[in-house]
Amino acid sequence: FGSGPYPAQVLVPEALATFISRYPAIRIRLQQADWRQLGDLLNEQQIEFLVADSRDFVTDAKCQVQLLRPRHGRFFCRRDHPLASREGLKLSALLDFPIVATRLPPRISKTLADVQGVEDFAISVECVQFDAVYRVVRRSDAIGIATMEALSDLVQQDAISLLDVIDVSADDLGLNVDYGVVSRAGHSLTPAAQAMIAALVAVDQQLQN
């Protein structure tokens, strides 16, 4: 199966641990990519299902989508960044620095573009994996974008600073990554795939508590 970069940080590893503890003899292969690449792999039948931002798939009649909890996006920087201790930040202040992220879902890009008053929100460096985003942010003045779930351990370790932007509400649903499990409509899943999806759904609920 396939996973987007942010489910691959917490949800997928936790679910894989649950799965292999129950089915240690079953072999499973995980591919990580952005949601568009995973969609191509799904259509080509190279994976049985994917877990990623699901908004592009919910209106696709060829896809069956099981929604999970949405995850909220946040801006972050290294602890000694020039903006780390500033309050009342606007998005324009962040854009004085390079923006680093994985490929942004269209709704998030549109939300940020609307705040800027431009047609498209462009990031400076696009990475395939979150680890690369974090390493760039940690060693430079770049500003990162990631889900709060992916950042939670780093916040607890005091490794990063979260940035509150006054013209982008922390509760803006436009910054959500709408996690979902996507498979091909009308196609039966193998028992192993069904068991893995069950583990993902169970862990998704556990992470909420």
For each residue, the residues with C-beta under 8 A, 3 or more apart:
1: 28 29 30 31 47 48 49 50 51 193 196
2: 30 31 32 33 38 41 42 47 49 50 51 52
3: 7 8 12 30 31 32 38 50 51 52
4: 7 8 32 33 34 35 38 50 51 52 53 102 177
5: 8 9 32 34 102 127 128 129 130
6: 9 71 102 130 146 147 149 150 177
7: 3 4 10 11 12 51 52 179
8: 3 4 5 11 12 13 30 32 129 130
9: 5 6 12 13 130 147 149 150
10: 7 13 14 149 150 152 207
11: 7 8 14 15 51 68 149 179 200 203 204 207
12: 3 7 8 9 15 16 30 51 200
13: 8 9 10 16 17
14: 10 11 17 18 203 206 207
15: 11 12 18 19 196 199 200 202 203
16: 12 13 19 20 28 30 196 199
17: 13 14 20 21
18: 14 15 21 22 199 202 203
19: 15 16 22 23 26 28 195 196 199
20: 16 17 23 24 26 28
21: 17 18 24
22: 18 19 195 199
23: 19 20 26 192 195
24: 20 21
25:
26: 19 20 23 192 195
27:
28: 1 16 19 20 192 196
29: 1
30: 1 2 3 8 12 16
31: 1 2 3 38 41 46 47
32: 2 3 4 5 8 128 129
33: 2 4 37 38 41 128
34: 4 5 37 38 52 102 103 128
35: 4 38 39 50 52 53 54 56 57 103 105
36: 39 40 56 103
37: 33 34 40 41
38: 2 3 4 31 33 34 35 41 42 47 50 52 182
39: 35 36 42 43 50 56 57 182
40: 36 37 43 44
41: 2 31 33 37 38 44 46 47 50
42: 2 38 39 45 46 47 49 50 63 182 183 184
43: 39 40 62 184
44: 40 41
45: 42 184
46: 31 41 42
47: 1 2 31 38 41 42 50
48: 1 183 189 190 193
49: 1 2 42 181 182 183 189 193 196 197
50: 1 2 3 4 35 38 39 41 42 47 181 182 183
51: 1 2 3 4 7 11 12 68 179 180 181 182 200
52: 2 3 4 7 34 35 38 179 180 182
53: 4 35 56 105 177 178 179 180
54: 35 57 58 65 67 178 179 180 181 182
55: 58 105 106 107 178
56: 35 36 39 53 59 60 105 106
57: 35 39 54 60 63 65 180 182
58: 54 55 63 65 67 180
59: 56
60: 56 57 63
61: 185
62: 43 184 185
63: 42 57 58 60 182 183 184 185
64: 182 183 184 185
65: 54 57 58 180 181 182
66: 180 181 182 197 201
67: 54 58 178 179 180
68: 11 51 179 180 181 200 201 204
69: 179 204 205 207 208
70: 173 176 177 178 179
71: 6 147 148 149 150 176 177 179
72: 147 148 170 175 176 177
73: 108 145 146 147 148 175 176 177
74: 145 146 147 148 151 162 163 170 175
75: 94 143 144 145 162 163 165
76: 137 143 144 145 146 151 154 160 161 162 163
77: 81 83 84 97 137 141 142 143 144 160 161 163
78: 81 84 137 138 139 140 141 160 161
79: 84 158 159 160 161
80: 84
81: 77 78 84 141 143 161
82: 86 141
83: 77 86 89 93 94 97 143 163
84: 77 78 79 80 81 161 163
85: 161
86: 82 83 89 93
87: 164
88: 166
89: 83 86 93 94 163 164 165 166
90: 93 94 165 166 167
91: 94 95 112 115 116 165 167 168
92: 95 96 116
93: 83 86 89 90 96
94: 75 83 89 90 91 97 99 143 163 165
95: 91 92 99 116
96: 92 93
97: 77 83 94 141 142 143
98: 124 125 140 141 142 143
99: 94 95 122 123 124 125 142 143 144 145
100: 123 124 125 127 133 136 137 142 143 144 145
101: 104 123 125 126 127 133 144 145 146
102: 4 5 6 34 126 127 128 129 130 133 146
103: 34 35 36 126
104: 101 108 109 112 121 123 145
105: 35 53 55 56 108 109 177 178
106: 55 56 109 110
107: 55 110 111 174 176
108: 73 104 105 111 112 121 145 174 175 176 177
109: 104 105 106 112 113 120 121
110: 106 107 113 114 121 174
111: 107 108 114 115 168 172 174 175
112: 91 104 108 109 115 116 121 168
113: 109 110 116 118 119 120 121
114: 110 111 117
115: 91 111 112 167 168
116: 91 92 95 112 113 121
117: 114
118: 113 121
119: 113
120: 109 113
121: 104 108 109 110 112 113 116 118
122: 99
123: 99 100 101 104 126 145
124: 98 99 100 142
125: 98 99 100 101 136 142
126: 101 102 103 123
127: 5 100 101 102 130 132 133 136
128: 5 32 33 34 102 132
129: 5 8 32 102 132 133
130: 5 6 8 9 102 127 133 134 146 150
131: 134 135
132: 127 128 129 135 136
133: 100 101 102 127 129 130 136 137 144 145 146
134: 130 131 137 138 144 146 154 160
135: 131 132 138 139
136: 100 125 127 132 133 139 140 142 144
137: 76 77 78 100 133 134 140 142 143 144 160
138: 78 134 135 159 160
139: 78 135 136
140: 78 98 136 137
141: 77 78 81 82 97 98
142: 77 97 98 99 100 124 125 136 137
143: 75 76 77 81 83 94 97 98 99 100 137 163
144: 75 76 77 99 100 101 133 134 136 137 160
145: 73 74 75 76 99 100 101 104 108 123 133
146: 6 73 74 76 101 102 130 133 134 150 151
147: 6 9 71 72 73 74 150 151 177
148: 71 72 73 74 151 152
149: 6 9 10 11 71 152 207
150: 6 9 10 71 130 146 147
151: 74 76 146 147 148 154 155 160 162
152: 10 148 149 155 156
153: 156 157
154: 76 134 151 157 159 160
155: 151 152 158 159 160 162
156: 152 153
157: 153 154
158: 79 155
159: 79 138 154 155
160: 76 77 78 79 134 137 138 144 151 154 155
161: 76 77 78 79 81 84 85
162: 74 75 76 151 155
163: 74 75 76 77 83 84 89 94 143
164: 87 89 170
165: 75 89 90 91 94 168
166: 88 89 90
167: 90 91 115
168: 91 111 112 115 165 172 175
169: 172
170: 72 74 164
171:
172: 111 168 169 175
173: 70 176
174: 107 108 110 111
175: 72 73 74 108 111 168 172
176: 70 71 72 73 107 108 173
177: 4 6 53 70 71 72 73 105 108 147
178: 53 54 55 67 70 105
179: 7 11 51 52 53 54 67 68 69 70 71 204
180: 51 52 53 54 57 58 65 66 67 68
181: 49 50 51 54 65 66 68 197 200 201
182: 38 39 42 49 50 51 52 54 57 63 64 65 66
183: 42 48 49 50 63 64 187 189 193
184: 42 43 45 62 63 64 187
185: 61 62 63 64
186:
187: 183 184
188:
189: 48 49 183 193 194 197
190: 48 193 194
191: 194 195
192: 23 26 28 195 196
193: 1 48 49 183 189 190 196 197
194: 189 190 191 197 198
195: 19 22 23 26 191 192 198 199
196: 1 15 16 19 28 49 192 193 199 200
197: 49 66 181 189 193 194 200 201
198: 194 195 201 202
199: 15 16 18 19 22 195 196 202 203
200: 11 12 15 51 68 181 196 197 203 204
201: 66 68 181 197 198 204 205
202: 15 18 198 199 205 206
203: 11 14 15 18 199 200 206 207
204: 11 68 69 179 200 201 207 208
205: 69 201 202 208 209
206: 14 202 203 209
207: 10 11 14 69 149 203 204
208: 69 204 205
209: 205 206
